[in-house]
Amino acid sequence: MARRALKLASLAAATSGIYLYGNKFLDPNDFGVVRVGRAVATTAVITYDYLTSLRSVPYGSEEYEFLKSQVHLRSAERLRELCCANRGTFIKVGQHLGALDYLLPEEYTRTLKVLHSQAPQSTRQEIEQVIREDLGKEIKELFVSFEDTPLGAASLAQVHKAVLQDGRTVAVKIQHPKVQAQSSKDILLMEVLLLVVKQIFPDFEFMWLVEEAKKNLPLELDFLNEGRNAEKVAHMLKNFDFLKISRNLGKLYSEMIFVNGFVHCDPHPGNVLVKKCPASGKAHIILLDHGLYQVLSESFRMDYCRLWQALIKADMKRVQKYSRRLGAGDLYPLFACMLTARSWESVNRGIDRSPVSASEDVEIRSNAAAYLPQITQLLNNVPRQMLLLLKTNDLLRGIESALHTRASASSFLNMSRCCIRAVSTYQRNKSHSLYRRAQISFTEALSLWQINLYELFLWLKGSRLGNWVIVLLSRMHHSTY
């Protein structure tokens, strides 16, 4: 019973949460035979479409590429309809696929992204039954007021605004009925269907998706775990007081990934809110949905830090070295492109040298479709920790693209700072020499100072004062001749 209800600490000054779930409502539309029938039929139709539509067209021709795009789109729409019909776990997996920009064909990601805003809502009757079964009381006994319309609905739960008997305003998160009971069966069904598809298309390697769902869904359905994660990340990031959201969202995640190794892995737009504090006027980031976190091992985190340092410095030997250590093997160029969402040419030149152009964006998306077998092979080879990080990277890039801060110099500077701090802390902890620890600290301070100096240079270069100084120096230079 303890797993069924949990009051969380406040997210903001006057907000706290109660997390609930229940699973005893029955809907004829959700009977096992109906759900299995839908999934089998949809898989069969999609498989038949791929087998027959491209059979008589020369591979690689313009007509082949056009027809392939049409098959991708039809299949993505059928998959979206299946997710909406079966709900719960299917929507969660569909959302995951929709977040894999630059890993899946654009037709799939564009079509499945709508699942973030088309989650089902439980009825008032279902909500009342869930609360009655889990807490043994009626809504009116627990709350002074309880809004019928949810503030938001997701694949596994929905949130309502309510007021407790003591006058506190709270967010009440209620798990959709049947989700927990159906989740294990749904994952088994997906596993069987993917194995069948793999027999027909040997290059189809998506079993990693099922393995991740097996591991992560129980965590997301455990609201006590979500409460602990929320408290841990609140303590971990308590010193952050943000003024500029665009730059600091990346800074926040760099801190989680490189320094702490404890990463919120579902930062889609519905889970990242921006709120202006009435008292100070400052803008704050609010992270919601703390069910899914990835804990990074120390060895993985250090290799990942050093890989990103190599990518930022365009050090190809170290890019190859640390990509291989992270399981990429001979596919390390593809791995580097997937991590950065940049072309191999840009990776070699330096990803901080220039922003992503429209033509490069088209090239990346085209390559994602062309190299799908290699991408799926790579995803099966890398450590499981990497899969959620790739998903997180893509979700963050989507937000940064909307805010026009993608691949900005400040984001790479923040990543560099966090990598330097993380590696230096690791080296100090491993050193038994006082002199060596002092040397590491000095090198760390010098490197951070160099980054600060470079950031000041970029600020001056982009400011009116900086432009004025450059013009003045230029005129003084010419006047000497």
Secondary structure per residue as TSV (DSSP state, phi and psi in degrees):
chain	resnum	aa	ss	phi	psi
A	1	M	-	360.0	-27.2
A	2	A	G	-63.4	-29.8
A	3	R	G	-72.1	-14.7
A	4	R	G	-89.2	-15.0
A	5	A	E	-148.7	135.3
A	6	L	E	-152.6	129.2
A	7	K	E	-95.7	123.8
A	8	L	E	-93.3	160.4
A	9	A	E	-66.1	158.6
A	10	S	E	-64.1	141.8
A	11	L	E	-80.7	-35.8
A	12	A	E	-133.1	-168.6
A	13	A	T	-56.7	-40.2
A	14	A	T	-122.0	23.7
A	15	T	E	-123.7	129.5
A	16	S	E	-133.8	176.4
A	17	G	E	-136.0	148.2
A	18	I	E	-119.0	124.3
A	19	Y	E	-106.8	125.1
A	20	L	E	-132.5	157.9
A	21	Y	E	-152.2	162.2
A	22	G	-	-154.6	162.7
A	23	N	-	-148.9	29.5
A	24	K	-	-111.3	8.2
A	25	F	-	-82.8	144.2
A	26	L	-	-116.0	137.8
A	27	D	-	-130.6	124.8
A	28	P	G	-52.2	-31.0
A	29	N	G	-68.5	-14.3
A	30	D	G	-108.9	9.4
A	31	F	-	-61.9	147.0
A	32	G	H	-53.4	-44.1
A	33	V	H	-64.2	-33.2
A	34	V	H	-70.8	-46.3
A	35	R	H	-63.9	-45.2
A	36	V	H	-63.7	-43.3
A	37	G	H	-60.0	-44.3
A	38	R	H	-59.1	-48.6
A	39	A	H	-64.4	-44.5
A	40	V	H	-63.6	-45.8
A	41	A	H	-62.7	-44.7
A	42	T	H	-63.1	-43.8
A	43	T	H	-61.9	-41.5
A	44	A	H	-64.4	-44.2
A	45	V	H	-64.6	-44.2
A	46	I	H	-63.0	-44.7
A	47	T	H	-61.3	-45.1
A	48	Y	H	-62.1	-39.5
A	49	D	H	-61.5	-46.4
A	50	Y	H	-66.4	-36.8
A	51	L	H	-68.7	-37.1
A	52	T	H	-100.3	-33.9
A	53	S	H	-69.8	-28.5
A	54	L	T	-107.0	4.5
A	55	R	T	-64.6	-43.4
A	56	S	T	-99.0	11.7
A	57	V	S	-107.4	133.8
A	58	P	-	-58.4	128.9
A	59	Y	T	-62.6	133.6
A	60	G	T	86.2	-8.2
A	61	S	S	-73.0	165.8
A	62	E	H	-61.6	-39.0
A	63	E	H	-65.5	-39.5
A	64	Y	H	-61.0	-45.9
A	65	E	H	-63.6	-38.4
A	66	F	H	-65.6	-47.4
A	67	L	H	-65.5	-37.2
A	68	K	H	-62.2	-41.6
A	69	S	H	-61.6	-40.1
A	70	Q	H	-65.9	-40.2
A	71	V	H	-65.0	-43.0
A	72	H	H	-55.5	-46.3
A	73	L	H	-66.3	-45.6
A	74	R	H	-61.1	-42.8
A	75	S	H	-66.7	-40.5
A	76	A	H	-63.4	-40.1
A	77	E	H	-66.3	-39.6
A	78	R	H	-64.9	-40.1
A	79	L	H	-64.9	-40.3
A	80	R	H	-62.6	-42.7
A	81	E	H	-63.4	-38.5
A	82	L	H	-63.2	-45.1
A	83	C	H	-60.9	-44.1
A	84	C	H	-66.0	-34.6
A	85	A	H	-75.1	-44.7
A	86	N	H	-84.8	-20.4
A	87	R	-	58.3	-165.9
A	88	G	T	51.7	-119.0
A	89	T	H	-60.0	-36.8
A	90	F	H	-63.5	-41.7
A	91	I	H	-65.6	-41.2
A	92	K	H	-59.7	-46.3
A	93	V	H	-66.9	-38.9
A	94	G	H	-62.4	-39.5
A	95	Q	H	-62.9	-40.3
A	96	H	H	-60.8	-46.1
A	97	L	H	-63.4	-38.7
A	98	G	H	-66.2	-18.9
A	99	A	T	-88.8	-7.2
A	100	L	-	-87.5	57.5
A	101	D	T	-58.2	143.2
A	102	Y	T	68.0	1.9
A	103	L	T	-111.2	-28.8
A	104	L	S	-119.6	158.4
A	105	P	-	-55.5	145.1
A	106	E	H	-58.2	-33.1
A	107	E	H	-58.6	-35.7
A	108	Y	H	-74.5	-50.7
A	109	T	H	-64.5	-40.2
A	110	R	H	-65.5	-40.5
A	111	T	H	-72.4	-38.9
A	112	L	H	-84.5	-14.5
A	113	K	G	-61.2	-27.5
A	114	V	G	-66.1	-16.3
A	115	L	G	-64.6	-19.9
A	116	H	G	-67.3	-23.5
A	117	S	S	-116.2	7.6
A	118	Q	-	-123.5	35.0
A	119	A	-	-74.4	148.1
A	120	P	-	-72.4	158.8
A	121	Q	-	-116.4	137.3
A	122	S	-	-76.7	148.6
A	123	T	-	-78.3	166.6
A	124	R	H	-59.3	-40.0
A	125	Q	H	-62.8	-42.4
A	126	E	H	-64.9	-41.0
A	127	I	H	-61.7	-46.4
A	128	E	H	-60.1	-41.1
A	129	Q	H	-67.2	-40.2
A	130	V	H	-60.5	-48.0
A	131	I	H	-66.0	-39.9
A	132	R	H	-63.1	-42.5
A	133	E	H	-72.6	-37.9
A	134	D	H	-85.3	-32.9
A	135	L	H	-113.2	-8.7
A	136	G	S	71.2	18.6
A	137	K	S	-139.4	163.2
A	138	E	-	-86.0	160.6
A	139	I	H	-56.6	-42.8
A	140	K	H	-66.8	-22.0
A	141	E	H	-78.2	-24.6
A	142	L	H	-96.8	-31.7
A	143	F	E	-128.9	144.2
A	144	V	E	-71.0	-39.6
A	145	S	E	-144.3	151.8
A	146	F	E	-149.2	114.0
A	147	E	-	-74.7	130.5
A	148	D	S	-67.1	-40.3
A	149	T	S	-80.2	123.1
A	150	P	-	-68.1	147.6
A	151	L	S	-66.9	-30.2
A	152	G	E	-167.1	149.4
A	153	A	E	-127.3	134.9
A	154	A	-	-121.7	-174.1
A	155	S	S	-66.8	-32.5
A	156	L	S	-108.2	-20.1
A	157	A	E	-159.2	173.8
A	158	Q	E	-140.5	161.0
A	159	V	E	-122.5	133.3
A	160	H	E	-120.9	146.3
A	161	K	E	-86.2	135.7
A	162	A	E	-149.8	166.8
A	163	V	E	-124.3	125.8
A	164	L	E	-73.4	169.9
A	165	Q	T	-63.3	-25.7
A	166	D	T	-88.8	5.8
A	167	G	S	95.7	-4.7
A	168	R	-	-77.7	137.5
A	169	T	E	-84.9	130.0
A	170	V	E	-132.5	160.1
A	171	A	E	-102.4	124.8
A	172	V	E	-106.7	113.6
A	173	K	E	-99.6	121.4
A	174	I	E	-121.2	123.8
A	175	Q	E	-71.8	138.3
A	176	H	-	-61.0	141.3
A	177	P	T	-57.9	146.7
A	178	K	T	76.7	-14.0
A	179	V	H	-60.0	-48.3
A	180	Q	H	-67.5	-39.3
A	181	A	H	-66.7	-33.3
A	182	Q	H	-87.7	-20.4
A	183	S	H	-59.5	-47.4
A	184	S	H	-65.1	-38.2
A	185	K	H	-67.1	-39.5
A	186	D	H	-63.3	-42.7
A	187	I	H	-64.6	-41.0
A	188	L	H	-61.7	-42.6
A	189	L	H	-61.2	-46.1
A	190	M	H	-60.6	-40.3
A	191	E	H	-61.9	-45.3
A	192	V	H	-62.9	-45.6
A	193	L	H	-64.9	-39.8
A	194	L	H	-66.8	-35.8
A	195	L	H	-64.4	-39.7
A	196	V	H	-64.4	-46.0
A	197	V	H	-62.1	-38.1
A	198	K	H	-63.9	-31.8
A	199	Q	H	-66.2	-32.4
A	200	I	H	-83.3	-40.9
A	201	F	-	-119.1	91.7
A	202	P	T	-57.7	-27.1
A	203	D	T	-78.4	-5.9
A	204	F	-	-81.0	104.7
A	205	E	-	-120.4	82.6
A	206	F	-	-122.6	21.9
A	207	M	H	-66.9	-24.0
A	208	W	H	-58.8	-31.7
A	209	L	H	-66.6	-40.9
A	210	V	H	-66.6	-42.6
A	211	E	H	-61.4	-40.9
A	212	E	H	-65.1	-41.7
A	213	A	H	-63.5	-40.3
A	214	K	H	-58.5	-41.2
A	215	K	H	-78.4	-39.6
A	216	N	H	-90.9	-31.6
A	217	L	H	-60.5	-45.0
A	218	P	H	-57.8	-33.9
A	219	L	H	-68.0	-41.0
A	220	E	H	-71.1	-24.5
A	221	L	H	-87.5	-7.6
A	222	D	-	-97.4	100.5
A	223	F	H	-75.0	-19.3
A	224	L	H	-66.6	-41.3
A	225	N	H	-61.2	-40.3
A	226	E	H	-63.7	-40.0
A	227	G	H	-63.1	-42.7
A	228	R	H	-63.6	-41.2
A	229	N	H	-62.3	-41.9
A	230	A	H	-62.1	-42.9
A	231	E	H	-67.5	-39.0
A	232	K	H	-66.1	-45.8
A	233	V	H	-71.6	-30.8
A	234	A	H	-63.6	-42.0
A	235	H	H	-69.3	-39.7
A	236	M	H	-64.3	-35.3
A	237	L	T	-113.3	25.2
A	238	K	T	-66.0	-20.6
A	239	N	T	-86.6	-2.7
A	240	F	-	-83.4	128.9
A	241	D	-	-134.7	97.5
A	242	F	-	-89.2	141.8
A	243	L	S	-108.8	-37.5
A	244	K	-	-120.5	113.7
A	245	I	H	-69.2	-43.3
A	246	S	H	-53.2	-49.6
A	247	R	H	-73.5	-39.0
A	248	N	H	-83.8	-12.4
A	249	L	H	-64.4	-44.9
A	250	G	H	-63.9	-38.4
A	251	K	H	-62.7	-41.2
A	252	L	H	-59.4	-46.7
A	253	Y	H	-74.4	-31.3
A	254	S	H	-61.5	-40.4
A	255	E	I	-63.1	-43.9
A	256	M	I	-66.2	-44.8
A	257	I	I	-74.8	-56.6
A	258	F	I	-82.7	-36.9
A	259	V	I	-92.2	-47.4
A	260	N	I	-98.0	-26.3
A	261	G	-	66.0	29.2
A	262	F	E	-136.5	105.9
A	263	V	E	-122.2	124.0
A	264	H	E	-67.9	118.6
A	265	C	-	-109.4	23.6
A	266	D	-	-139.1	55.9
A	267	P	-	-87.0	50.3
A	268	H	-	-76.0	165.1
A	269	P	G	-54.5	-27.6
A	270	G	G	-74.0	-16.0
A	271	N	G	-105.7	-0.7
A	272	V	E	-122.2	106.9
A	273	L	E	-108.4	150.7
A	274	V	E	-115.0	125.3
A	275	K	E	-129.8	135.0
A	276	K	E	-92.0	124.9
A	277	C	-	-73.2	121.4
A	278	P	T	-61.1	-33.7
A	279	A	T	-74.1	-47.4
A	280	S	T	-99.3	-18.9
A	281	G	-	79.2	2.1
A	282	K	-	-81.4	150.3
A	283	A	E	-92.1	134.4
A	284	H	E	-121.1	148.0
A	285	I	E	-91.4	134.0
A	286	I	E	-119.2	118.4
A	287	L	E	-93.6	128.2
A	288	L	-	-110.4	168.1
A	289	D	-	58.9	85.9
A	290	H	-	-101.2	27.4
A	291	G	S	-76.0	-31.1
A	292	L	-	-116.6	105.7
A	293	Y	E	-123.3	149.2
A	294	Q	E	-111.3	125.1
A	295	V	E	-94.9	120.5
A	296	L	-	-93.6	132.3
A	297	S	-	-67.9	157.4
A	298	E	H	-62.8	-42.6
A	299	S	H	-65.5	-41.3
A	300	F	H	-63.4	-44.9
A	301	R	H	-63.0	-40.1
A	302	M	H	-68.1	-43.0
A	303	D	H	-62.7	-38.6
A	304	Y	H	-68.2	-41.1
A	305	C	H	-57.4	-49.5
A	306	R	H	-68.8	-32.4
A	307	L	H	-63.9	-44.8
A	308	W	H	-67.8	-35.4
A	309	Q	H	-61.3	-41.3
A	310	A	H	-66.4	-38.9
A	311	L	H	-64.7	-42.1
A	312	I	H	-67.4	-35.2
A	313	K	H	-87.4	-3.3
A	314	A	T	57.5	39.4
A	315	D	-	-91.9	93.3
A	316	M	H	-67.5	-31.2
A	317	K	H	-64.4	-43.3
A	318	R	H	-74.6	-30.7
A	319	V	H	-59.6	-46.3
A	320	Q	H	-64.4	-44.6
A	321	K	H	-59.2	-51.7
A	322	Y	H	-80.0	-24.4
A	323	S	H	-65.8	-42.4
A	324	R	H	-64.8	-39.1
A	325	R	H	-65.2	-24.2
A	326	L	T	-94.3	12.2
A	327	G	T	95.9	6.4
A	328	A	-	-77.5	-25.3
A	329	G	G	60.2	-139.4
A	330	D	G	-70.6	-9.4
A	331	L	G	-89.7	20.9
A	332	Y	H	-60.0	-34.1
A	333	P	H	-62.0	-41.5
A	334	L	H	-64.7	-39.5
A	335	F	H	-61.6	-43.8
A	336	A	H	-62.9	-39.3
A	337	C	H	-67.9	-37.8
A	338	M	H	-66.7	-41.3
A	339	L	H	-65.1	-42.8
A	340	T	H	-93.4	-16.1
A	341	A	T	56.0	39.4
A	342	R	S	-126.4	160.8
A	343	S	-	-71.6	160.4
A	344	W	H	-62.9	-33.5
A	345	E	H	-61.8	-43.7
A	346	S	H	-67.3	-36.9
A	347	V	H	-62.5	-42.8
A	348	N	H	-67.3	-36.3
A	349	R	H	-76.0	-30.9
A	350	G	-	122.0	116.1
A	351	I	T	-70.8	-13.7
A	352	D	T	-94.5	2.6
A	353	R	S	-77.7	-34.4
A	354	S	S	-152.7	151.6
A	355	P	-	-72.3	169.2
A	356	V	-	-73.2	125.1
A	357	S	-	-88.9	164.5
A	358	A	H	-62.5	-40.3
A	359	S	H	-66.8	-37.1
A	360	E	H	-67.3	-37.6
A	361	D	H	-61.6	-43.4
A	362	V	H	-63.8	-41.5
A	363	E	H	-60.9	-42.7
A	364	I	H	-64.2	-45.1
A	365	R	H	-65.5	-38.4
A	366	S	H	-64.8	-42.3
A	367	N	H	-66.6	-31.1
A	368	A	H	-60.8	-39.5
A	369	A	H	-73.7	-39.9
A	370	A	H	-68.9	-33.5
A	371	Y	T	-105.1	24.4
A	372	L	H	-56.5	-43.4
A	373	P	H	-59.2	-42.3
A	374	Q	H	-68.4	-36.0
A	375	I	H	-64.0	-45.8
A	376	T	H	-65.8	-36.7
A	377	Q	H	-61.8	-43.4
A	378	L	H	-63.1	-42.3
A	379	L	H	-65.4	-26.6
A	380	N	H	-79.0	-20.3
A	381	N	H	-93.5	-31.3
A	382	V	S	-73.8	158.7
A	383	P	-	-58.2	149.6
A	384	R	H	-59.6	-28.3
A	385	Q	H	-60.4	-30.8
A	386	M	H	-70.4	-29.5
A	387	L	H	-62.2	-46.5
A	388	L	H	-69.9	-31.0
A	389	L	H	-66.9	-39.2
A	390	L	H	-62.3	-42.9
A	391	K	H	-62.5	-44.5
A	392	T	H	-61.9	-43.3
A	393	N	H	-57.2	-44.2
A	394	D	H	-66.6	-40.2
A	395	L	H	-64.1	-42.9
A	396	L	H	-64.7	-39.6
A	397	R	H	-63.1	-35.7
A	398	G	H	-62.6	-42.3
A	399	I	H	-67.0	-43.3
A	400	E	H	-64.5	-35.1
A	401	S	H	-64.3	-40.7
A	402	A	H	-65.8	-31.2
A	403	L	H	-91.8	-0.5
A	404	H	T	60.8	37.8
A	405	T	-	-120.1	10.6
A	406	R	T	-65.5	135.1
A	407	A	T	58.3	30.6
A	408	S	-	-76.5	155.6
A	409	A	H	-61.0	-37.5
A	410	S	H	-64.1	-35.2
A	411	S	H	-65.8	-39.6
A	412	F	H	-71.0	-33.6
A	413	L	H	-65.4	-42.0
A	414	N	H	-63.8	-41.5
A	415	M	H	-61.6	-42.5
A	416	S	H	-61.4	-43.7
A	417	R	H	-58.4	-48.0
A	418	C	H	-65.0	-39.9
A	419	C	H	-64.2	-43.0
A	420	I	H	-61.5	-46.5
A	421	R	H	-62.4	-42.9
A	422	A	H	-65.4	-47.1
A	423	V	H	-66.0	-40.0
A	424	S	H	-65.1	-42.4
A	425	T	H	-61.5	-42.6
A	426	Y	H	-61.6	-45.8
A	427	Q	H	-65.4	-39.5
A	428	R	H	-64.2	-41.5
A	429	N	H	-64.8	-28.9
A	430	K	H	-87.8	-13.0
A	431	S	-	-91.4	139.8
A	432	H	-	-106.2	1.4
A	433	S	-	-101.1	127.8
A	434	L	H	-62.4	-40.8
A	435	Y	H	-62.3	-44.2
A	436	R	H	-64.5	-40.6
A	437	R	H	-64.5	-39.1
A	438	A	H	-65.4	-39.3
A	439	Q	H	-63.5	-41.9
A	440	I	H	-63.2	-43.5
A	441	S	H	-63.6	-39.4
A	442	F	H	-65.5	-44.0
A	443	T	H	-62.9	-40.1
A	444	E	H	-61.6	-48.5
A	445	A	H	-61.5	-40.2
A	446	L	H	-65.2	-43.2
A	447	S	H	-64.4	-43.0
A	448	L	H	-65.3	-37.3
A	449	W	H	-64.0	-40.2
A	450	Q	H	-62.8	-40.1
A	451	I	H	-64.9	-43.0
A	452	N	H	-61.4	-40.0
A	453	L	H	-65.1	-42.3
A	454	Y	H	-65.6	-38.3
A	455	E	H	-64.2	-39.2
A	456	L	H	-62.4	-41.3
A	457	F	H	-60.5	-45.1
A	458	L	H	-63.3	-38.4
A	459	W	H	-64.9	-45.3
A	460	L	H	-62.9	-39.4
A	461	K	H	-62.7	-33.7
A	462	G	H	-94.8	-3.9
A	463	S	S	-98.0	164.7
A	464	R	H	-64.4	-41.2
A	465	L	H	-60.2	-44.7
A	466	G	H	-62.7	-43.8
A	467	N	H	-61.8	-39.6
A	468	W	H	-63.4	-42.9
A	469	V	H	-63.8	-41.5
A	470	I	H	-63.6	-43.1
A	471	V	H	-63.0	-43.2
A	472	L	H	-61.8	-45.6
A	473	L	H	-64.5	-37.4
A	474	S	H	-63.7	-44.4
A	475	R	H	-64.8	-39.8
A	476	M	H	-63.9	-37.6
A	477	H	H	-64.3	-45.1
A	478	H	H	-70.3	-30.3
A	479	S	H	-70.8	-17.0
A	480	T	T	-80.8	-9.7
A	481	Y	-	-106.0	360.0
